[in-house]
Amino acid sequence: MPRTYLRFGEDRAIPPALQDLMIREADGTTPRNRFRVRSLAAPHVGPRDPAVWADELERVARTCG
């Protein structure tokens, strides 16, 4: 199953450096199924524009099909 991590570059609750650590640790446990990382300039709650969310979800759906 493909995995995607939406990394929010303006997140102050989970700073980008901590997100990167979590991604590395998760990838280390499943080296044959690494995250596809998408970085967005967004705060912790994600993009404010619903169209950005829709585009990202569509990209993720395409990787699963």
C-alpha positions in Angstrom: 0.0 0.0 0.0 1.6 3.3 -1.0 2.1 5.8 1.8 2.0 9.6 1.5 3.0 12.1 4.2 1.8 15.7 3.8 4.5 17.8 5.4 3.4 21.2 6.5 6.3 23.6 6.4 4.6 26.3 8.6 3.5 23.9 11.3 4.5 25.1 14.8 2.9 22.3 16.7 4.9 19.6 14.9 7.9 21.6 13.4 9.2 20.5 10.0 12.4 19.0 11.6 10.3 16.8 13.9 8.1 15.8 10.9 11.3 14.8 9.0 12.4 12.7 12.0 9.0 10.9 12.1 9.2 10.3 8.4 12.8 8.9 8.7 11.8 6.6 11.6 8.7 5.3 9.9 10.6 4.7 6.6 13.3 2.9 8.7 10.7 0.4 9.9 9.4 -0.3 6.4 12.3 0.4 4.0 10.5 -1.2 1.1 7.5 1.0 1.5 8.8 4.5 2.1 6.6 7.6 2.4 6.1 9.7 -0.7 6.5 13.1 0.9 4.6 16.2 -0.3 5.7 19.5 1.3 3.1 22.3 1.5 3.5 25.8 2.9 0.8 25.4 5.5 0.3 25.5 9.2 -0.6 22.5 11.4 -4.3 22.5 10.3 -3.2 22.3 6.7 -3.9 24.5 3.7 -6.7 27.1 4.0 -7.7 26.7 0.4 -9.9 23.6 -0.1 -8.7 23.4 -3.7 -5.2 22.6 -2.4 -6.6 19.8 -0.2 -8.5 18.4 -3.2 -5.5 18.5 -5.4 -3.4 16.7 -2.8 -6.0 14.0 -2.1 -6.4 13.5 -5.9 -2.6 12.9 -6.2 -2.7 10.4 -3.3 -5.7 8.6 -4.8 -3.8 8.2 -8.1 -0.9 6.5 -6.4 -3.3 3.9 -4.9 -5.0 3.1 -8.1 
